[in-house]
């Protein structure tokens, strides 16, 4: 296809007014639907920290640099978060300012603003695709994004990745417009390029990649376009204007983005190198569930990202994305600049992550900004397939697959709202199939629902106990007073150590539990309420029915083994699957003369927890005592 034919074909596609109108109407509806839907979302685990960073950053700017509390940020019962300053505070500061100005609840305000960013991403993606390939694929891109549960779910609460994705697709859209306008330059296009770069860098320092993208895109377009190349080669003035224009866009966008980092004003350019080092190898270790095993970010292999994407993308996006690449490889000798922009954007990111061993947390949320580009490729591919297929039967089957799978996914989102971000596709067997193998509610959104349920339950209202204690493995519940005030002391505890601590109730999610524990011990006994997604319990409310283990452990630790044995045995009889009882009870069993029972129960514990120090210590104790008794008998 020559250049004139390509342009004529593009004009015909862009002039499809019904698709343009349908796309814009759908986007307009989403500007209402997403913010309203976001109001039903609980507080994610990271949000109290992000919100406090916004407050501290706003105080820094308001005080003209005198208030530097953001440097060693404190949140969640005075815990320190010293690495938060390496994130851009653009959204965090802006959201706090809006909440203060409007007098609306902090977390609800943040969620609405994030949802607006999500709706903007969909609109900008449609505009981006329309510039590249016309309004028919642009309409398909709107449908694909609107039926992408992971993306929509994150659009309710993710204050880093969603605003960054918005800035990224804003920049990509104006990059394409800039390229198409060469050798002329419109002020609005230049301003759009700067705004996109600044917004992206203003959230994460990784937005610096956009500077390289712009330069590479322009170089390829100029090399591929004889007319533009000849004009630039023939005019030194035009070449210099283009060079300084790109330099101006990059420097201005870069500096405006850096202004969103309070730490930049304290440490200047040194802040950039520090931020990039932290972004590449985040110093805080975070456990993740992958293929049934708990791993740290520094332990992930090259396949982590493709597997997570393959199991959580809608099948429509996967199918379109694969076809786009097949078609790209098939026609690799005549790659258009539009194809180059899409493929390079995705491949560069994946290659960079693999080569540099970039840390990735909880699926693909850290590269969510590239998802609109992937969707763009899938949307264009569907239109290409539809155009190439001439038989009506195959066209009908293609439409049936696309709309059937999209409607199925939208229905899933409706049924499982507000937990759309937990979605796993048919390849994973849904959430139920992925449960125990991959992270589900890693931001523990369901804990908020569990908390509200507990406060309004008959069980809690009729509980006459004073000074009630709630244990949880969700740090966001430490800010539970922001959800609803209650006569509860909320304390943090892991699931593994929960029964060793005083409590009246517990709210637990399955986070940080591997497949073995989830299949055998979770949910535990005493559950009075569960939040399910796709048949999998993502949060449970527990009421403690006795304190047998607590007393048994107290007496055991104070060497009152007779009393310890009585209470540990009661705890075991109440719930023989409470693995926390087993090591101490094994110790007591042996001292009471039940050596076989002692060895069996401790070995049972080590079967599930082979690296646990307490289990190993008890087994060593039993064997040491047994060897000592054997030696004494031999001597006698």
Long-range contacts (C-beta under 8 A, 24 or more apart in sequence): 1-334, 3-225, 6-336, 10-133, 10-134, 12-134, 13-133, 13-134, 13-135, 13-136, 13-137, 14-130, 14-134, 14-135, 16-134, 16-135, 16-136, 17-135, 19-134, 19-135, 19-136, 19-138, 19-139, 20-130, 20-135, 20-138, 20-139, 22-139, 23-126, 23-130, 23-135, 23-138, 23-139, 23-142, 24-123, 24-126, 26-139, 26-142, 26-143, 26-146, 27-119, 27-122, 27-123, 27-126, 27-142, 30-118, 30-119, 30-122, 30-146, 31-116, 31-119, 34-115, 34-116, 34-118, 34-119, 34-152, 34-155, 34-156, 35-111, 35-112, 35-115, 35-116, 35-119, 37-115, 37-156, 37-417, 37-418, 38-111, 38-112, 38-114, 38-115, 38-155, 38-156, 38-157, 38-418, 39-108, 39-111, 39-112, 40-417, 40-418, 41-111, 41-156, 41-157, 41-418, 41-445, 41-448, 42-418, 42-445, 42-446, 42-447, 42-448, 42-449, 42-451, 42-476, 42-483, 43-107, 43-445, 43-448, 43-476, 43-477, 43-479, 43-482, 43-483, 44-157, 44-158, 44-443, 44-444, 44-445, 44-476, 45-442, 45-443, 45-444, 45-474, 45-475, 45-476, 46-443, 46-476, 47-107, 47-110, 47-157, 47-159, 47-476, 48-75, 48-76, 48-475, 48-476, 48-478, 48-479, 49-73, 49-75, 49-76, 49-81, 49-84, 50-84, 50-92, 50-159, 50-160, 51-92, 51-95, 51-96, 51-106, 51-107, 51-110, 53-81, 53-84, 53-85, 53-87, 53-89, 53-92, 54-89, 54-91, 54-92, 54-93, 54-94, 54-95, 54-96, 55-96, 56-262, 57-89, 57-92, 57-93, 57-96, 57-262, 58-93, 58-96, 58-97, 58-100, 60-262, 60-265, 61-93, 61-262, 65-265, 65-266, 68-262, 68-266, 70-262, 70-263, 71-263, 71-266, 76-475, 76-478, 76-479, 77-478, 83-278, 83-282, 83-283, 83-284, 85-261, 85-262, 85-263, 86-205, 86-261, 86-263, 86-271, 86-274, 86-275, 86-278, 86-279, 87-160, 87-203, 87-204, 88-201, 88-202, 88-203, 88-204, 88-205, 88-257, 88-260, 88-261, 89-202, 89-260, 89-261, 89-262, 90-163, 90-199, 90-202, 90-203, 90-257, 90-260, 91-117, 91-159, 91-160, 91-163, 91-202, 91-203, 92-159, 93-260, 95-159, 105-482, 106-482, 107-482, 110-157, 110-159, 111-156, 111-157, 114-155, 114-156, 114-157, 114-158, 114-159, 114-162, 114-163, 115-155, 115-156, 117-155, 117-162, 117-163, 117-165, 117-166, 118-151, 118-152, 118-154, 118-155, 118-156, 118-162, 118-166, 119-155, 120-166, 120-170, 121-145, 121-151, 121-155, 121-162, 121-165, 121-166, 121-169, 121-372, 122-146, 124-166, 124-169, 124-170, 124-173, 124-372, 125-169, 125-372, 125-375, 125-376, 127-173, 128-169, 128-172, 128-173, 128-176, 128-372, 128-376, 129-376, 129-379, 129-380, 131-173, 131-176, 131-177, 131-180, 132-176, 132-338, 132-341, 132-342, 132-376, 132-380, 133-338, 133-380, 133-383, 134-383, 136-383, 137-376, 137-379, 137-380, 137-382, 137-383, 138-379, 140-378, 140-379, 140-382, 140-383, 140-402, 141-372, 141-375, 141-376, 141-378, 141-379, 143-406, 144-314, 144-316, 144-317, 144-320, 144-375, 144-378, 144-379, 144-406, 145-372, 145-375, 146-410, 147-314, 147-316, 147-406, 147-407, 147-409, 147-410, 147-413, 148-313, 148-314, 148-317, 148-371, 148-375, 148-409, 149-312, 149-314, 149-409, 149-412, 149-413, 149-420, 149-421, 149-422, 149-423, 150-312, 150-313, 150-363, 150-364, 150-420, 150-421, 150-423, 151-368, 151-371, 152-413, 152-420, 152-421, 153-413, 153-418, 153-419, 153-420, 153-421, 153-422, 153-423, 154-365, 154-368, 154-421, 156-418, 156-420, 156-421, 157-443, 157-445, 158-365, 158-368, 158-421, 160-203, 160-204, 161-365, 161-366, 161-368, 161-369, 162-368, 163-199, 163-203, 164-199, 164-200, 164-203, 164-204, 164-206, 164-207, 164-368, 164-369, 165-368, 165-369, 165-371, 165-372, 166-199, 167-195, 167-196, 167-197, 167-198, 167-199, 167-200, 167-201, 167-202, 167-203, 167-207, 167-369, 168-196, 168-200, 168-207, 168-210, 168-369, 168-370, 168-372, 169-196, 169-369, 169-372, 169-373, 170-195, 170-196, 170-199, 170-200, 171-195, 171-196, 171-197, 171-199, 171-200, 171-210, 171-213, 171-214, 171-253, 172-196, 172-213, 172-341, 172-345, 172-372, 172-373, 175-213, 175-214, 175-217, 175-341, 176-338, 176-341, 179-217, 179-218, 179-221, 179-337, 182-221, 182-222, 182-228, 182-242, 183-228, 183-231, 183-232, 183-238, 183-242, 185-241, 185-245, 190-245, 190-248, 190-249, 193-249, 193-253, 194-249, 194-252, 194-253, 194-256, 195-253, 196-253, 197-249, 197-250, 197-253, 197-254, 197-256, 197-257, 198-252, 198-253, 198-254, 198-256, 198-257, 198-260, 199-257, 200-257, 200-369, 201-253, 201-254, 201-256, 201-257, 201-258, 201-260, 202-256, 202-257, 202-259, 202-260, 202-261, 203-260, 204-279, 205-272, 205-275, 205-276, 205-279, 206-279, 207-257, 208-254, 208-276, 209-348, 209-349, 209-352, 210-253, 211-250, 211-253, 211-254, 213-344, 213-345, 213-348, 214-246, 214-249, 214-250, 215-246, 215-250, 216-344, 217-337, 217-340, 217-341, 217-344, 218-242, 218-246, 220-337, 220-340, 220-341, 220-344, 221-337, 224-336, 224-337, 224-340, 225-337, 280-356, 280-358, 280-359, 281-359, 282-359, 282-361, 286-361, 286-362, 287-512, 288-361, 288-362, 288-439, 288-442, 289-436, 289-437, 289-438, 289-439, 289-512, 289-513, 289-514, 289-515, 290-437, 290-438, 290-439, 291-437, 291-438, 292-436, 292-437, 292-514, 292-515, 293-514, 293-515, 294-512, 294-513, 294-514, 297-359, 297-360, 297-361, 298-357, 298-359, 300-359, 300-360, 302-354, 304-360, 305-350, 305-353, 305-360, 305-364, 305-367, 308-363, 308-364, 308-438, 309-363, 309-364, 310-427, 311-424, 311-425, 311-427, 311-428, 311-434, 311-438, 312-363, 312-364, 312-423, 312-424, 312-425, 312-428, 313-374, 313-425, 314-405, 314-406, 314-409, 314-425, 315-405, 315-425, 315-426, 315-427, 316-378, 316-382, 316-401, 316-402, 316-405, 316-406, 316-409, 317-374, 317-375, 317-378, 318-378, 318-425, 319-378, 319-401, 320-377, 320-378, 320-379, 320-380, 320-381, 320-382, 321-374, 321-377, 321-378, 321-381, 323-378, 323-381, 323-382, 323-384, 323-385, 324-377, 324-378, 324-380, 324-381, 324-384, 325-377, 327-381, 327-384, 342-373, 342-376, 342-377, 342-380, 343-377, 345-370, 345-373, 346-370, 346-373, 346-374, 346-377, 362-439, 362-442, 362-443, 363-438, 363-439, 363-442, 412-534, 416-533, 416-534, 418-445, 419-445, 419-446, 419-533, 419-538, 421-445, 422-533, 422-534, 422-538, 424-534, 430-534, 430-535, 431-533, 431-534, 431-535, 431-536, 432-534, 432-535, 432-536, 435-510, 435-518, 435-536, 436-514, 436-515, 436-518, 436-519, 437-515, 439-511, 440-510, 440-533, 440-536, 440-538, 441-509, 441-510, 441-511, 441-533, 441-538, 441-539, 442-511, 444-473, 444-474, 444-476, 444-509, 444-511, 444-539, 446-509, 446-531, 446-533, 446-538, 446-539, 447-472, 447-474, 447-476, 447-477, 447-507, 447-509, 447-539, 448-476, 448-477, 448-483, 449-531, 449-539, 450-507, 450-529, 450-531, 450-539, 450-540, 450-541, 451-477, 451-480, 451-483, 451-484, 451-507, 452-483, 452-484, 453-529, 453-541, 454-505, 454-507, 454-529, 454-541, 455-484, 455-486, 457-528, 457-529, 457-541, 459-528, 459-543, 460-505, 463-504, 465-504, 468-504, 468-505, 469-502, 469-503, 469-504, 469-505, 470-503, 470-504, 470-505, 470-506, 470-507, 471-498, 471-501, 471-503, 471-505, 471-506, 471-507, 471-508, 472-506, 472-507, 472-508, 473-508, 473-509, 473-511, 473-512, 474-507, 474-508, 474-509, 474-511, 477-507, 495-522, 495-524, 496-580, 497-580, 498-524, 498-580, 499-549, 499-550, 499-578, 499-580, 500-549, 500-550, 500-553, 500-580, 501-550, 502-547, 502-550, 503-544, 504-543, 504-544, 505-541, 505-542, 505-543, 505-544, 506-541, 506-542, 506-544, 507-539, 507-540, 507-541, 507-542, 508-539, 508-540, 508-542, 509-538, 509-539, 509-540, 510-537, 510-538, 516-608, 517-608, 520-577, 520-608, 521-577, 521-579, 521-608, 524-575, 524-577, 524-578, 525-574, 525-575, 525-577, 525-578, 526-575, 545-574, 546-570, 546-571, 546-574, 548-574, 549-578, 549-580, 549-581, 552-581, 552-584, 552-585, 553-584, 556-584, 556-587, 556-588, 561-587, 561-588, 561-591, 564-588, 565-591, 565-592, 579-605, 579-608, 579-609, 582-615, 583-612, 583-614, 583-615, 583-617, 583-618, 584-618, 586-618, 586-619, 586-622, 587-618, 587-621, 587-622, 590-621, 590-622, 590-625, 595-622, 595-626, 598-622
